[in-house]
């Protein structure tokens, strides 16, 4: 049995939130003659202007009337680009972004100067689609979020935020190739130059998103053993930020994986000797040691994380796996026992303890743990803690076991911030057929600047 090491995905998978609206600018000068006004364009423009100052319900009604006029204009004269432009504006106001993009594409083909004139319109629609996607994601609807972010990048591809968020969403769905592509495009979009002037704040935000996308790309490339790609990006990033701990860890991982052990060890020694390493930094170092098959050092580092964050289920899991791989069975027993206190229905955690008992010839303890696991109504796996502004969410998978299909099973989760309990939430899971799985999630609201570092759960009888 070789359980897979699980790294915390929280800090590397933070969504970019709340894109800001673009500043206004003037239209283009010169070029071909503008498409002509018609009775339909006149009425559509009037309705769109009125919608700007109307309340929400009235604005929707006016936008629908504007759309109707624009579509009537298209039906009468499909060569007039202004009909398509106004239809796109109406669709965008109604939140129908795919249709808006389609109409604007047609307008630009018929009248190329519209491409520049529409850039601001497209960026504003991008902002609206992007933020709607964030709202959908936070409401627990990632598929809708993905759809909206895809529409956002179709509308406007000179901002990196939506590309980055798509990378996050795809990564969480194990769509690795798609995630890599989106992170790459986020890096490219961050370097794109829109026609308007970017503020210093926007430039800094783009730089930060590009760095985050680069870091995620590197992590995924390393996981996929695409070391040359990872190293090329890492070398560039390290040149820009020579003191960055995370970048140095990843570079050492790549060097170790490509048979440059001496160079990797030099970096590891330098990083390990840094004073006052944070739990996050120790966690990264532990993952790197584990990836290099240095299980003893991985275990020692993960123990420091577990001591700093005593309710970090991921730290205890990684400690237990590292001890197992290092064949340190006496140390594994208390680590696996603590892990099961936090995650009592986890089959892999129980099997780690069983393996330790077997190696230590503790047959009675082994049988007791096997019987305990066999009595459970369901089994839990693939737990992951996700942090968002003012919210912490645990997602996981439940596998059918002893409980009959459809039996409600209640779990009570307790969340911790820096070792202190901050609240509990319950989730009810309808037991699937034996060995079949179903996903679940449970969330808790957090205060501003409150960092959730762990959780535990118990079966509610």
FIFILUM-754178 format. One record per residue (C-alpha): z, y, x; residue number from 0; residue in three letters. Coordinates in steps of 0.05 Angstrom, whole numbers, plus 5000, padded with zeros to 4 digits. Layout:
# FIFILUM-754178
+------+------+------+-----+------+
:   c3 :   c2 :   c1 : seq : type :
+------+------+------+-----+------+
:    Z :    Y :    X : NUM :  ALA :
...
+------+------+------+-----+------+
***
This chain:
# FIFILUM-754178
+------+------+------+-----+------+
:   c3 :   c2 :   c1 : seq : type :
+------+------+------+-----+------+
: 5000 : 5000 : 5000 :   0 :  UNK :
: 4980 : 5068 : 5028 :   1 :  UNK :
: 4998 : 5123 : 4979 :   2 :  UNK :
: 4956 : 5185 : 4986 :   3 :  UNK :
: 4992 : 5245 : 5016 :   4 :  UNK :
: 4996 : 5301 : 4965 :   5 :  UNK :
: 4996 : 5373 : 4987 :   6 :  UNK :
: 5020 : 5429 : 4943 :   7 :  UNK :
: 4960 : 5463 : 4912 :   8 :  UNK :
: 4997 : 5523 : 4887 :   9 :  UNK :
: 4988 : 5577 : 4939 :  10 :  UNK :
: 4916 : 5560 : 4956 :  11 :  UNK :
: 4893 : 5558 : 4884 :  12 :  UNK :
: 4914 : 5625 : 4857 :  13 :  UNK :
: 4863 : 5655 : 4809 :  14 :  UNK :
: 4836 : 5724 : 4819 :  15 :  UNK :
: 4861 : 5762 : 4758 :  16 :  UNK :
: 4839 : 5824 : 4719 :  17 :  UNK :
: 4775 : 5851 : 4748 :  18 :  UNK :
: 4770 : 5927 : 4741 :  19 :  UNK :
: 4714 : 5963 : 4706 :  20 :  UNK :
: 4661 : 5996 : 4748 :  21 :  UNK :
: 4653 : 6071 : 4755 :  22 :  UNK :
: 4595 : 6104 : 4719 :  23 :  UNK :
: 4532 : 6129 : 4754 :  24 :  UNK :
: 4467 : 6163 : 4736 :  25 :  UNK :
: 4401 : 6131 : 4719 :  26 :  UNK :
: 4340 : 6121 : 4763 :  27 :  UNK :
: 4287 : 6173 : 4776 :  28 :  UNK :
: 4212 : 6164 : 4778 :  29 :  UNK :
: 4176 : 6098 : 4767 :  30 :  UNK :
: 4137 : 6074 : 4707 :  31 :  UNK :
: 4141 : 6110 : 4640 :  32 :  UNK :
: 4199 : 6088 : 4598 :  33 :  UNK :
: 4188 : 6042 : 4538 :  34 :  UNK :
: 4181 : 6082 : 4475 :  35 :  UNK :
: 4232 : 6096 : 4421 :  36 :  UNK :
: 4222 : 6066 : 4353 :  37 :  UNK :
: 4258 : 6069 : 4286 :  38 :  UNK :
: 4295 : 6006 : 4308 :  39 :  UNK :
: 4317 : 6033 : 4376 :  40 :  UNK :
: 4341 : 6098 : 4342 :  41 :  UNK :
: 4385 : 6061 : 4293 :  42 :  UNK :
: 4410 : 6010 : 4344 :  43 :  UNK :
: 4431 : 6066 : 4392 :  44 :  UNK :
: 4467 : 6102 : 4336 :  45 :  UNK :
: 4506 : 6040 : 4316 :  46 :  UNK :
: 4524 : 6026 : 4389 :  47 :  UNK :
: 4549 : 6097 : 4400 :  48 :  UNK :
: 4591 : 6094 : 4337 :  49 :  UNK :
: 4620 : 6027 : 4358 :  50 :  UNK :
: 4648 : 6058 : 4421 :  51 :  UNK :
: 4699 : 6099 : 4383 :  52 :  UNK :
: 4712 : 6051 : 4325 :  53 :  UNK :
: 4770 : 6004 : 4316 :  54 :  UNK :
: 4760 : 5931 : 4335 :  55 :  UNK :
: 4736 : 5904 : 4267 :  56 :  UNK :
: 4691 : 5964 : 4255 :  57 :  UNK :
: 4663 : 5960 : 4326 :  58 :  UNK :
: 4643 : 5887 : 4314 :  59 :  UNK :
: 4608 : 5906 : 4249 :  60 :  UNK :
: 4570 : 5963 : 4282 :  61 :  UNK :
: 4550 : 5921 : 4341 :  62 :  UNK :
: 4524 : 5868 : 4294 :  63 :  UNK :
: 4483 : 5920 : 4258 :  64 :  UNK :
: 4456 : 5946 : 4324 :  65 :  UNK :
: 4437 : 5875 : 4343 :  66 :  UNK :
: 4401 : 5865 : 4276 :  67 :  UNK :
: 4360 : 5928 : 4288 :  68 :  UNK :
: 4342 : 5908 : 4359 :  69 :  UNK :
: 4320 : 5839 : 4337 :  70 :  UNK :
: 4278 : 5869 : 4281 :  71 :  UNK :
: 4246 : 5912 : 4334 :  72 :  UNK :
: 4231 : 5852 : 4378 :  73 :  UNK :
: 4200 : 5817 : 4318 :  74 :  UNK :
: 4154 : 5876 : 4305 :  75 :  UNK :
: 4137 : 5892 : 4379 :  76 :  UNK :
: 4158 : 5840 : 4430 :  77 :  UNK :
: 4127 : 5881 : 4487 :  78 :  UNK :
: 4176 : 5939 : 4481 :  79 :  UNK :
: 4229 : 5928 : 4534 :  80 :  UNK :
: 4278 : 5976 : 4500 :  81 :  UNK :
: 4287 : 5929 : 4442 :  82 :  UNK :
: 4311 : 5875 : 4490 :  83 :  UNK :
: 4355 : 5923 : 4528 :  84 :  UNK :
: 4391 : 5944 : 4464 :  85 :  UNK :
: 4396 : 5873 : 4439 :  86 :  UNK :
: 4430 : 5855 : 4505 :  87 :  UNK :
: 4479 : 5913 : 4498 :  88 :  UNK :
: 4497 : 5891 : 4427 :  89 :  UNK :
: 4506 : 5818 : 4449 :  90 :  UNK :
: 4551 : 5841 : 4506 :  91 :  UNK :
: 4594 : 5883 : 4459 :  92 :  UNK :
: 4601 : 5821 : 4415 :  93 :  UNK :
: 4623 : 5778 : 4474 :  94 :  UNK :
: 4559 : 5735 : 4472 :  95 :  UNK :
: 4546 : 5741 : 4546 :  96 :  UNK :
: 4493 : 5686 : 4555 :  97 :  UNK :
: 4450 : 5719 : 4501 :  98 :  UNK :
: 4461 : 5788 : 4532 :  99 :  UNK :
: 4438 : 5761 : 4600 : 100 :  UNK :
: 4376 : 5730 : 4568 : 101 :  UNK :
: 4357 : 5795 : 4533 : 102 :  UNK :
: 4367 : 5837 : 4595 : 103 :  UNK :
: 4326 : 5789 : 4636 : 104 :  UNK :
: 4268 : 5799 : 4588 : 105 :  UNK :
: 4277 : 5874 : 4588 : 106 :  UNK :
: 4275 : 5875 : 4665 : 107 :  UNK :
: 4212 : 5832 : 4667 : 108 :  UNK :
: 4177 : 5879 : 4618 : 109 :  UNK :
: 4202 : 5942 : 4652 : 110 :  UNK :
: 4226 : 5930 : 4724 : 111 :  UNK :
: 4262 : 5997 : 4732 : 112 :  UNK :
: 4312 : 5971 : 4681 : 113 :  UNK :
: 4339 : 5924 : 4736 : 114 :  UNK :
: 4372 : 5983 : 4771 : 115 :  UNK :
: 4391 : 6020 : 4708 : 116 :  UNK :
: 4424 : 5958 : 4679 : 117 :  UNK :
: 4467 : 5942 : 4740 : 118 :  UNK :
: 4526 : 5981 : 4713 : 119 :  UNK :
: 4518 : 5949 : 4644 : 120 :  UNK :
: 4515 : 5881 : 4676 : 121 :  UNK :
: 4576 : 5893 : 4718 : 122 :  UNK :
: 4616 : 5917 : 4658 : 123 :  UNK :
: 4595 : 5856 : 4619 : 124 :  UNK :
: 4615 : 5814 : 4680 : 125 :  UNK :
: 4684 : 5845 : 4679 : 126 :  UNK :
: 4693 : 5830 : 4605 : 127 :  UNK :
: 4668 : 5758 : 4612 : 128 :  UNK :
: 4711 : 5748 : 4674 : 129 :  UNK :
: 4775 : 5772 : 4641 : 130 :  UNK :
: 4760 : 5731 : 4579 : 131 :  UNK :
: 4755 : 5671 : 4625 : 132 :  UNK :
: 4822 : 5686 : 4656 : 133 :  UNK :
: 4853 : 5691 : 4587 : 134 :  UNK :
: 4823 : 5624 : 4568 : 135 :  UNK :
: 4848 : 5591 : 4632 : 136 :  UNK :
: 4918 : 5618 : 4621 : 137 :  UNK :
: 4916 : 5592 : 4550 : 138 :  UNK :
: 4903 : 5522 : 4575 : 139 :  UNK :
: 4828 : 5519 : 4561 : 140 :  UNK :
: 4795 : 5510 : 4630 : 141 :  UNK :
: 4728 : 5487 : 4600 : 142 :  UNK :
: 4721 : 5552 : 4562 : 143 :  UNK :
: 4742 : 5590 : 4624 : 144 :  UNK :
: 4688 : 5556 : 4665 : 145 :  UNK :
: 4636 : 5572 : 4612 : 146 :  UNK :
: 4655 : 5646 : 4613 : 147 :  UNK :
: 4657 : 5651 : 4689 : 148 :  UNK :
: 4588 : 5618 : 4692 : 149 :  UNK :
: 4563 : 5670 : 4644 : 150 :  UNK :
: 4595 : 5725 : 4685 : 151 :  UNK :
: 4559 : 5705 : 4749 : 152 :  UNK :
: 4493 : 5699 : 4711 : 153 :  UNK :
: 4503 : 5771 : 4688 : 154 :  UNK :
: 4522 : 5799 : 4756 : 155 :  UNK :
: 4526 : 5763 : 4823 : 156 :  UNK :
: 4551 : 5819 : 4869 : 157 :  UNK :
: 4626 : 5807 : 4858 : 158 :  UNK :
: 4663 : 5748 : 4887 : 159 :  UNK :
: 4719 : 5738 : 4835 : 160 :  UNK :
: 4684 : 5693 : 4785 : 161 :  UNK :
: 4653 : 5650 : 4840 : 162 :  UNK :
: 4723 : 5640 : 4870 : 163 :  UNK :
: 4754 : 5622 : 4803 : 164 :  UNK :
: 4699 : 5573 : 4789 : 165 :  UNK :
: 4714 : 5541 : 4856 : 166 :  UNK :
: 4787 : 5535 : 4836 : 167 :  UNK :
: 4770 : 5505 : 4768 : 168 :  UNK :
: 4719 : 5456 : 4797 : 169 :  UNK :
: 4768 : 5435 : 4851 : 170 :  UNK :
: 4821 : 5420 : 4799 : 171 :  UNK :
: 4770 : 5376 : 4764 : 172 :  UNK :
: 4753 : 5340 : 4829 : 173 :  UNK :
: 4682 : 5369 : 4828 : 174 :  UNK :
: 4683 : 5378 : 4903 : 175 :  UNK :
: 4610 : 5393 : 4915 : 176 :  UNK :
: 4610 : 5446 : 4860 : 177 :  UNK :
: 4674 : 5476 : 4886 : 178 :  UNK :
: 4646 : 5482 : 4957 : 179 :  UNK :
: 4583 : 5516 : 4930 : 180 :  UNK :
: 4624 : 5566 : 4891 : 181 :  UNK :
: 4669 : 5583 : 4949 : 182 :  UNK :
: 4608 : 5593 : 4993 : 183 :  UNK :
: 4577 : 5639 : 4941 : 184 :  UNK :
: 4642 : 5677 : 4935 : 185 :  UNK :
: 4639 : 5692 : 5010 : 186 :  UNK :
: 4567 : 5715 : 5002 : 187 :  UNK :
: 4582 : 5758 : 4940 : 188 :  UNK :
: 4639 : 5792 : 4977 : 189 :  UNK :
: 4588 : 5818 : 5027 : 190 :  UNK :
: 4537 : 5840 : 4974 : 191 :  UNK :
: 4526 : 5915 : 4968 : 192 :  UNK :
: 4522 : 5942 : 4897 : 193 :  UNK :
: 4483 : 6006 : 4885 : 194 :  UNK :
: 4547 : 6045 : 4869 : 195 :  UNK :
: 4599 : 6066 : 4920 : 196 :  UNK :
: 4658 : 6018 : 4926 : 197 :  UNK :
: 4728 : 6048 : 4929 : 198 :  UNK :
: 4774 : 6029 : 4987 : 199 :  UNK :
: 4815 : 5987 : 4939 : 200 :  UNK :
: 4753 : 5949 : 4916 : 201 :  UNK :
: 4732 : 5937 : 4988 : 202 :  UNK :
: 4801 : 5910 : 5005 : 203 :  UNK :
: 4801 : 5865 : 4943 : 204 :  UNK :
: 4733 : 5837 : 4962 : 205 :  UNK :
: 4758 : 5823 : 5033 : 206 :  UNK :
: 4819 : 5786 : 5006 : 207 :  UNK :
: 4778 : 5744 : 4958 : 208 :  UNK :
: 4730 : 5726 : 5014 : 209 :  UNK :
: 4788 : 5704 : 5058 : 210 :  UNK :
: 4816 : 5661 : 5002 : 211 :  UNK :
: 4748 : 5630 : 4988 : 212 :  UNK :
: 4739 : 5616 : 5062 : 213 :  UNK :
: 4807 : 5582 : 5066 : 214 :  UNK :
: 4793 : 5538 : 5006 : 215 :  UNK :
: 4724 : 5521 : 5033 : 216 :  UNK :
: 4755 : 5500 : 5099 : 217 :  UNK :
: 4807 : 5457 : 5065 : 218 :  UNK :
: 4756 : 5421 : 5023 : 219 :  UNK :
: 4708 : 5413 : 5081 : 220 :  UNK :
: 4764 : 5381 : 5122 : 221 :  UNK :
: 4781 : 5334 : 5064 : 222 :  UNK :
: 4708 : 5314 : 5060 : 223 :  UNK :
: 4705 : 5306 : 5137 : 224 :  UNK :
: 4653 : 5361 : 5143 : 225 :  UNK :
: 4686 : 5384 : 5206 : 226 :  UNK :
: 4629 : 5423 : 5236 : 227 :  UNK :
: 4624 : 5468 : 5175 : 228 :  UNK :
: 4700 : 5477 : 5174 : 229 :  UNK :
: 4703 : 5494 : 5247 : 230 :  UNK :
: 4647 : 5545 : 5244 : 231 :  UNK :
: 4683 : 5584 : 5189 : 232 :  UNK :
: 4751 : 5575 : 5222 : 233 :  UNK :
: 4728 : 5603 : 5289 : 234 :  UNK :
: 4703 : 5665 : 5254 : 235 :  UNK :
: 4767 : 5674 : 5214 : 236 :  UNK :
: 4812 : 5663 : 5274 : 237 :  UNK :
: 4775 : 5717 : 5312 : 238 :  UNK :
: 4790 : 5765 : 5255 : 239 :  UNK :
: 4864 : 5744 : 5249 : 240 :  UNK :
: 4890 : 5711 : 5312 : 241 :  UNK :
: 4962 : 5708 : 5289 : 242 :  UNK :
: 4948 : 5673 : 5223 : 243 :  UNK :
: 4990 : 5609 : 5220 : 244 :  UNK :
: 4949 : 5573 : 5167 : 245 :  UNK :
: 4884 : 5584 : 5204 : 246 :  UNK :
: 4913 : 5557 : 5268 : 247 :  UNK :
: 4939 : 5495 : 5233 : 248 :  UNK :
: 4871 : 5481 : 5203 : 249 :  UNK :
: 4836 : 5492 : 5269 : 250 :  UNK :
: 4883 : 5442 : 5302 : 251 :  UNK :
: 4868 : 5392 : 5246 : 252 :  UNK :
: 4793 : 5398 : 5259 : 253 :  UNK :
: 4803 : 5391 : 5334 : 254 :  UNK :
: 4846 : 5329 : 5325 : 255 :  UNK :
: 4796 : 5298 : 5277 : 256 :  UNK :
: 4739 : 5309 : 5326 : 257 :  UNK :
: 4773 : 5276 : 5385 : 258 :  UNK :
: 4799 : 5339 : 5419 : 259 :  UNK :
: 4871 : 5317 : 5417 : 260 :  UNK :
: 4894 : 5358 : 5477 : 261 :  UNK :
: 4869 : 5423 : 5448 : 262 :  UNK :
: 4899 : 5406 : 5380 : 263 :  UNK :
: 4966 : 5388 : 5411 : 264 :  UNK :
: 4968 : 5455 : 5448 : 265 :  UNK :
: 4962 : 5491 : 5382 : 266 :  UNK :
: 5013 : 5446 : 5347 : 267 :  UNK :
: 5064 : 5458 : 5403 : 268 :  UNK :
: 5054 : 5533 : 5399 : 269 :  UNK :
: 5062 : 5534 : 5324 : 270 :  UNK :
: 5122 : 5486 : 5323 : 271 :  UNK :
: 5159 : 5531 : 5372 : 272 :  UNK :
: 5152 : 5593 : 5328 : 273 :  UNK :
: 5220 : 5616 : 5304 : 274 :  UNK :
: 5239 : 5619 : 5231 : 275 :  UNK :
: 5181 : 5580 : 5201 : 276 :  UNK :
: 5179 : 5586 : 5125 : 277 :  UNK :
: 5179 : 5525 : 5080 : 278 :  UNK :
: 5106 : 5539 : 5064 : 279 :  UNK :
: 5088 : 5539 : 5138 : 280 :  UNK :
: 5127 : 5476 : 5151 : 281 :  UNK :
: 5091 : 5443 : 5092 : 282 :  UNK :
: 5024 : 5461 : 5123 : 283 :  UNK :
: 5046 : 5435 : 5190 : 284 :  UNK :
: 5070 : 5370 : 5158 : 285 :  UNK :
: 5003 : 5359 : 5124 : 286 :  UNK :
: 4968 : 5371 : 5190 : 287 :  UNK :
: 5012 : 5321 : 5227 : 288 :  UNK :
: 5001 : 5269 : 5172 : 289 :  UNK :
: 4926 : 5279 : 5175 : 290 :  UNK :
: 4930 : 5267 : 5250 : 291 :  UNK :
: 4968 : 5202 : 5237 : 292 :  UNK :
: 5030 : 5231 : 5271 : 293 :  UNK :
: 5075 : 5205 : 5216 : 294 :  UNK :
: 5141 : 5214 : 5253 : 295 :  UNK :
: 5130 : 5288 : 5264 : 296 :  UNK :
: 5103 : 5295 : 5193 : 297 :  UNK :
: 5167 : 5264 : 5166 : 298 :  UNK :
: 5211 : 5310 : 5208 : 299 :  UNK :
: 5175 : 5372 : 5183 : 300 :  UNK :
: 5174 : 5350 : 5110 : 301 :  UNK :
: 5249 : 5337 : 5115 : 302 :  UNK :
: 5258 : 5410 : 5133 : 303 :  UNK :
: 5217 : 5430 : 5072 : 304 :  UNK :
: 5258 : 5384 : 5027 : 305 :  UNK :
: 5323 : 5414 : 5054 : 306 :  UNK :
: 5298 : 5485 : 5041 : 307 :  UNK :
: 5270 : 5466 : 4972 : 308 :  UNK :
: 5315 : 5409 : 4947 : 309 :  UNK :
: 5278 : 5404 : 4881 : 310 :  UNK :
: 5208 : 5404 : 4909 : 311 :  UNK :
: 5180 : 5339 : 4884 : 312 :  UNK :
: 5119 : 5346 : 4930 : 313 :  UNK :
: 5162 : 5355 : 4992 : 314 :  UNK :
: 5202 : 5292 : 4976 : 315 :  UNK :
: 5140 : 5253 : 4960 : 316 :  UNK :
: 5106 : 5272 : 5025 : 317 :  UNK :
: 5170 : 5257 : 5063 : 318 :  UNK :
: 5175 : 5188 : 5032 : 319 :  UNK :
: 5102 : 5172 : 5046 : 320 :  UNK :
: 5108 : 5196 : 5118 : 321 :  UNK :
: 5170 : 5153 : 5129 : 322 :  UNK :
: 5135 : 5093 : 5099 : 323 :  UNK :
: 5075 : 5102 : 5145 : 324 :  UNK :
: 5122 : 5111 : 5204 : 325 :  UNK :
: 5157 : 5046 : 5184 : 326 :  UNK :
: 5224 : 5082 : 5183 : 327 :  UNK :
: 5251 : 5041 : 5125 : 328 :  UNK :
: 5324 : 5058 : 5132 : 329 :  UNK :
: 5307 : 5132 : 5126 : 330 :  UNK :
: 5257 : 5117 : 5070 : 331 :  UNK :
: 5310 : 5089 : 5023 : 332 :  UNK :
: 5349 : 5153 : 5010 : 333 :  UNK :
: 5285 : 5195 : 5010 : 334 :  UNK :
: 5252 : 5151 : 4958 : 335 :  UNK :
: 5316 : 5149 : 4917 : 336 :  UNK :
: 5318 : 5225 : 4916 : 337 :  UNK :
: 5245 : 5227 : 4897 : 338 :  UNK :
: 5259 : 5182 : 4838 : 339 :  UNK :
: 5315 : 5227 : 4816 : 340 :  UNK :
: 5263 : 5282 : 4809 : 341 :  UNK :
: 5204 : 5238 : 4786 : 342 :  UNK :
: 5236 : 5176 : 4755 : 343 :  UNK :
: 5174 : 5148 : 4720 : 344 :  UNK :
: 5128 : 5152 : 4781 : 345 :  UNK :
: 5102 : 5083 : 4798 : 346 :  UNK :
: 5082 : 5101 : 4869 : 347 :  UNK :
: 5151 : 5129 : 4884 : 348 :  UNK :
: 5183 : 5065 : 4857 : 349 :  UNK :
: 5136 : 5022 : 4899 : 350 :  UNK :
: 5155 : 5061 : 4962 : 351 :  UNK :
: 5228 : 5044 : 4949 : 352 :  UNK :
: 5210 : 4971 : 4934 : 353 :  UNK :
: 5172 : 4966 : 5000 : 354 :  UNK :
: 5232 : 4994 : 5038 : 355 :  UNK :
: 5279 : 4943 : 5004 : 356 :  UNK :
: 5231 : 4887 : 5021 : 357 :  UNK :
: 5227 : 4906 : 5094 : 358 :  UNK :
: 5303 : 4912 : 5098 : 359 :  UNK :
: 5312 : 4845 : 5062 : 360 :  UNK :
: 5352 : 4878 : 5006 : 361 :  UNK :
: 5328 : 4830 : 4952 : 362 :  UNK :
: 5379 : 4848 : 4898 : 363 :  UNK :
: 5362 : 4922 : 4904 : 364 :  UNK :
: 5288 : 4905 : 4903 : 365 :  UNK :
: 5295 : 4865 : 4838 : 366 :  UNK :
: 5338 : 4919 : 4807 : 367 :  UNK :
: 5285 : 4973 : 4821 : 368 :  UNK :
: 5228 : 4928 : 4796 : 369 :  UNK :
: 5266 : 4915 : 4731 : 370 :  UNK :
: 5282 : 4989 : 4723 : 371 :  UNK :
: 5209 : 5008 : 4730 : 372 :  UNK :
: 5186 : 4952 : 4683 : 373 :  UNK :
: 5232 : 4979 : 4627 : 374 :  UNK :
: 5199 : 5048 : 4625 : 375 :  UNK :
: 5159 : 5066 : 4563 : 376 :  UNK :
: 5105 : 5102 : 4604 : 377 :  UNK :
: 5090 : 5116 : 4677 : 378 :  UNK :
: 5075 : 5184 : 4706 : 379 :  UNK :
: 5026 : 5201 : 4761 : 380 :  UNK :
: 4984 : 5258 : 4791 : 381 :  UNK :
: 5037 : 5312 : 4780 : 382 :  UNK :
: 5017 : 5380 : 4804 : 383 :  UNK :
: 5053 : 5446 : 4802 : 384 :  UNK :
: 5009 : 5507 : 4787 : 385 :  UNK :
: 5034 : 5578 : 4793 : 386 :  UNK :
: 5005 : 5637 : 4756 : 387 :  UNK :
: 5033 : 5707 : 4746 : 388 :  UNK :
: 5096 : 5699 : 4704 : 389 :  UNK :
: 5083 : 5626 : 4690 : 390 :  UNK :
: 5093 : 5558 : 4723 : 391 :  UNK :
: 5057 : 5496 : 4697 : 392 :  UNK :
: 5064 : 5423 : 4714 : 393 :  UNK :
: 5003 : 5380 : 4697 : 394 :  UNK :
: 5001 : 5305 : 4703 : 395 :  UNK :
: 4977 : 5238 : 4677 : 396 :  UNK :
: 5016 : 5188 : 4634 : 397 :  UNK :
: 4998 : 5114 : 4636 : 398 :  UNK :
: 5015 : 5066 : 4580 : 399 :  UNK :
: 5069 : 5016 : 4598 : 400 :  UNK :
: 5123 : 4987 : 4553 : 401 :  UNK :
: 5118 : 5034 : 4493 : 402 :  UNK :
: 5070 : 5015 : 4437 : 403 :  UNK :
: 5008 : 5057 : 4430 : 404 :  UNK :
: 5023 : 5123 : 4395 : 405 :  UNK :
: 5098 : 5121 : 4407 : 406 :  UNK :
: 5123 : 5192 : 4421 : 407 :  UNK :
: 5156 : 5197 : 4489 : 408 :  UNK :
: 5195 : 5261 : 4504 : 409 :  UNK :
: 5205 : 5287 : 4574 : 410 :  UNK :
: 5250 : 5346 : 4591 : 411 :  UNK :
: 5228 : 5386 : 4652 : 412 :  UNK :
: 5276 : 5431 : 4690 : 413 :  UNK :
: 5245 : 5484 : 4734 : 414 :  UNK :
: 5277 : 5513 : 4797 : 415 :  UNK :
: 5268 : 5577 : 4837 : 416 :  UNK :
: 5298 : 5574 : 4907 : 417 :  UNK :
: 5345 : 5518 : 4887 : 418 :  UNK :
: 5370 : 5549 : 4822 : 419 :  UNK :
: 5351 : 5523 : 4753 : 420 :  UNK :
: 5314 : 5576 : 4713 : 421 :  UNK :
: 5300 : 5538 : 4649 : 422 :  UNK :
: 5278 : 5474 : 4614 : 423 :  UNK :
: 5218 : 5455 : 4572 : 424 :  UNK :
: 5203 : 5391 : 4535 : 425 :  UNK :
: 5136 : 5357 : 4526 : 426 :  UNK :
: 5121 : 5299 : 4478 : 427 :  UNK :
: 5069 : 5249 : 4501 : 428 :  UNK :
: 5040 : 5198 : 4453 : 429 :  UNK :
: 5040 : 5134 : 4493 : 430 :  UNK :
: 4970 : 5107 : 4507 : 431 :  UNK :
: 4951 : 5034 : 4508 : 432 :  UNK :
: 4981 : 4995 : 4567 : 433 :  UNK :
: 4947 : 5016 : 4632 : 434 :  UNK :
: 4906 : 5070 : 4596 : 435 :  UNK :
: 4920 : 5143 : 4613 : 436 :  UNK :
: 4926 : 5210 : 4580 : 437 :  UNK :
: 4937 : 5279 : 4611 : 438 :  UNK :
: 4993 : 5327 : 4594 : 439 :  UNK :
: 5021 : 5394 : 4616 : 440 :  UNK :
: 5085 : 5434 : 4608 : 441 :  UNK :
: 5096 : 5507 : 4624 : 442 :  UNK :
: 5152 : 5557 : 4631 : 443 :  UNK :
: 5151 : 5633 : 4632 : 444 :  UNK :
: 5178 : 5663 : 4696 : 445 :  UNK :
: 5203 : 5732 : 4714 : 446 :  UNK :
: 5164 : 5779 : 4759 : 447 :  UNK :
: 5169 : 5759 : 4832 : 448 :  UNK :
: 5206 : 5695 : 4813 : 449 :  UNK :
: 5177 : 5637 : 4854 : 450 :  UNK :
: 5183 : 5567 : 4826 : 451 :  UNK :
: 5193 : 5519 : 4884 : 452 :  UNK :
: 5209 : 5455 : 4847 : 453 :  UNK :
: 5221 : 5416 : 4784 : 454 :  UNK :
: 5249 : 5351 : 4757 : 455 :  UNK :
: 5244 : 5314 : 4691 : 456 :  UNK :
: 5283 : 5263 : 4651 : 457 :  UNK :
: 5267 : 5217 : 4594 : 458 :  UNK :
: 5297 : 5242 : 4529 : 459 :  UNK :
: 5323 : 5181 : 4491 : 460 :  UNK :
+------+------+------+-----+------+
***
